[in-house]
Amino acid sequence: MEQKDNSEFMKYYVQPFYLYSGAGHTEAFEKPQPAPADSLDILAGRTEALKYRVDSLSEEIKQRKELSEKFQTEIDYSICSVDSKIDNLKKNWPWGYSPSVDKAKITMYSDLHSLEKQKRDEQIKCWSDVSRSQHDLLEAMDEFRQAERRGGIDGS
């Protein structure tokens, strides 16, 4: 029979424990790990995390603006469509000519105002989201610069 090498098992599954006599009882605990030798490694990791945060916030702002522009463009197309239908009805069917056509015009005007309100609401939501993200971005950039200065790291 072949004998198996247990060094891997011993390395990962058996850790040294030390006995400590304290206040009338004995406790078992793991040997404390030494502190990191180089504090610059910690600062470099923090700097990289902050750089990632700055980049992701910048990308988030860009994507939100693009999304808002897309929504507003779709709303503009809908506004143009409704507006052209209203113009067509106004040319061919003057007010008071047919009550059902007048009712349709009123409904279209209502739709037009609703679309314009949706566009304004989207502009306000976008402004709110972007301003909040820009505030977070400025804080992250400030933290990034401070971490760079503390660590003497150029961030590249």
C-alpha positions as CSV (number, residue, x, y, z in Angstrom):
1,M,0.0,0.0,0.0
2,E,1.1,3.5,-0.8
3,Q,1.3,6.0,2.0
4,K,-0.5,9.3,1.3
5,D,1.2,12.6,1.9
6,N,-0.8,14.4,4.7
7,S,1.2,17.6,4.5
8,E,-1.6,19.4,2.5
9,F,-4.2,18.2,5.1
10,M,-2.0,19.4,7.9
11,K,-1.3,22.7,6.3
12,Y,-4.9,23.7,5.8
13,Y,-6.9,21.9,8.5
14,V,-4.7,21.8,11.5
15,Q,-3.8,25.2,12.9
16,P,-1.8,25.7,16.0
17,F,-3.6,26.7,19.1
18,Y,-2.0,28.1,22.2
19,L,-3.2,27.9,25.8
20,Y,-3.6,31.0,27.8
21,S,-4.2,31.1,31.5
22,G,-6.4,34.0,32.3
23,A,-8.7,34.9,35.2
24,G,-9.0,31.4,36.7
25,H,-9.7,29.5,33.5
26,T,-7.9,28.4,30.3
27,E,-8.8,29.6,26.9
28,A,-7.7,28.3,23.5
29,F,-7.1,30.8,20.8
30,E,-5.4,31.1,17.4
31,K,-1.9,32.6,17.2
32,P,-2.4,36.2,16.3
33,Q,-1.4,37.2,12.8
34,P,1.3,39.8,12.3
35,A,0.2,43.3,11.1
36,P,0.8,44.0,7.4
37,A,4.4,44.8,6.8
38,D,3.7,47.6,4.4
39,S,0.9,50.1,5.1
40,L,1.3,51.4,1.6
41,D,-0.4,48.2,0.3
42,I,-3.5,49.1,2.3
43,L,-3.5,52.7,1.0
44,A,-2.9,51.4,-2.6
45,G,-5.9,49.1,-2.2
46,R,-8.0,52.0,-0.8
47,T,-6.9,54.3,-3.6
48,E,-7.8,51.7,-6.2
49,A,-11.2,51.2,-4.6
50,L,-11.8,54.9,-4.6
51,K,-10.6,55.2,-8.2
52,Y,-13.1,52.5,-9.2
53,R,-15.9,54.4,-7.3
54,V,-15.1,57.6,-9.1
55,D,-15.1,55.8,-12.5
56,S,-18.4,54.0,-11.8
57,L,-20.1,57.2,-10.6
58,S,-18.9,59.0,-13.7
59,E,-20.3,56.2,-15.9
60,E,-23.6,56.2,-13.9
61,I,-24.0,59.9,-14.6
62,K,-23.3,59.4,-18.3
63,Q,-25.8,56.5,-18.5
64,R,-28.5,58.4,-16.7
65,K,-28.2,61.4,-19.0
66,E,-28.3,59.1,-22.1
67,L,-31.3,57.3,-20.7
68,S,-33.1,60.6,-20.1
69,E,-32.3,61.8,-23.6
70,K,-33.7,58.6,-25.0
71,F,-36.9,59.0,-23.0
72,Q,-37.3,62.6,-23.9
73,T,-36.7,61.8,-27.6
74,E,-39.5,59.2,-27.5
75,I,-41.8,61.7,-25.8
76,D,-40.9,64.3,-28.4
77,Y,-41.9,61.9,-31.2
78,S,-45.2,61.2,-29.5
79,I,-45.8,64.9,-29.1
80,C,-45.1,65.5,-32.8
81,S,-47.5,62.7,-33.7
82,V,-50.3,64.0,-31.6
83,D,-49.7,67.6,-32.7
84,S,-49.8,66.6,-36.4
85,K,-53.1,64.8,-35.8
86,I,-54.5,67.8,-34.1
87,D,-53.4,70.1,-37.0
88,N,-54.9,67.7,-39.5
89,L,-58.2,67.7,-37.7
90,K,-58.2,71.5,-37.3
91,K,-57.7,71.9,-41.1
92,N,-60.4,69.5,-42.2
93,W,-62.9,69.8,-39.3
94,P,-63.3,73.2,-37.8
95,W,-64.6,73.6,-34.3
96,G,-68.3,73.1,-34.0
97,Y,-68.6,71.2,-37.2
98,S,-69.0,67.8,-35.6
99,P,-69.3,67.1,-31.8
100,S,-67.5,63.7,-32.0
101,V,-64.5,65.3,-33.8
102,D,-64.5,68.2,-31.3
103,K,-64.4,65.6,-28.5
104,A,-61.5,63.8,-30.3
105,K,-59.6,67.1,-30.5
106,I,-60.1,67.8,-26.8
107,T,-58.9,64.3,-26.0
108,M,-55.8,64.9,-28.2
109,Y,-55.1,68.2,-26.5
110,S,-55.3,66.4,-23.2
111,D,-52.9,63.8,-24.4
112,L,-50.5,66.5,-25.7
113,H,-50.5,68.2,-22.3
114,S,-50.0,64.8,-20.6
115,L,-47.0,64.1,-22.8
116,E,-45.5,67.5,-22.1
117,K,-45.9,66.9,-18.4
118,Q,-44.2,63.5,-18.7
119,K,-41.3,65.3,-20.5
120,R,-40.9,67.9,-17.7
121,D,-41.1,65.1,-15.0
122,E,-38.4,63.2,-16.8
123,Q,-36.2,66.3,-16.9
124,I,-36.7,66.9,-13.2
125,K,-36.0,63.2,-12.3
126,C,-32.9,63.2,-14.4
127,W,-31.7,66.5,-12.8
128,S,-32.4,65.0,-9.3
129,D,-30.5,61.7,-10.1
130,V,-27.6,63.4,-11.7
131,S,-27.2,66.1,-9.0
132,R,-27.2,63.4,-6.3
133,S,-24.7,61.3,-8.2
134,Q,-22.5,64.4,-8.9
135,H,-22.5,65.1,-5.1
136,D,-21.4,61.5,-4.5
137,L,-18.8,61.9,-7.2
138,L,-17.3,65.0,-5.7
139,E,-17.0,63.3,-2.3
140,A,-15.4,60.3,-3.9
141,M,-12.9,62.4,-5.8
142,D,-12.0,64.3,-2.7
143,E,-11.4,61.0,-0.8
144,F,-9.4,59.7,-3.8
145,R,-7.2,62.8,-3.8
146,Q,-6.7,62.5,0.0
147,A,-5.8,58.8,-0.3
148,E,-3.3,59.6,-3.1
149,R,-1.6,62.3,-1.0
150,R,-1.4,60.1,2.1
151,G,0.1,57.3,0.2
152,G,2.2,59.2,-2.2
153,I,0.6,57.2,-5.0
154,D,0.0,58.8,-8.4
155,G,-3.3,56.8,-9.0
156,S,-2.2,55.4,-12.4
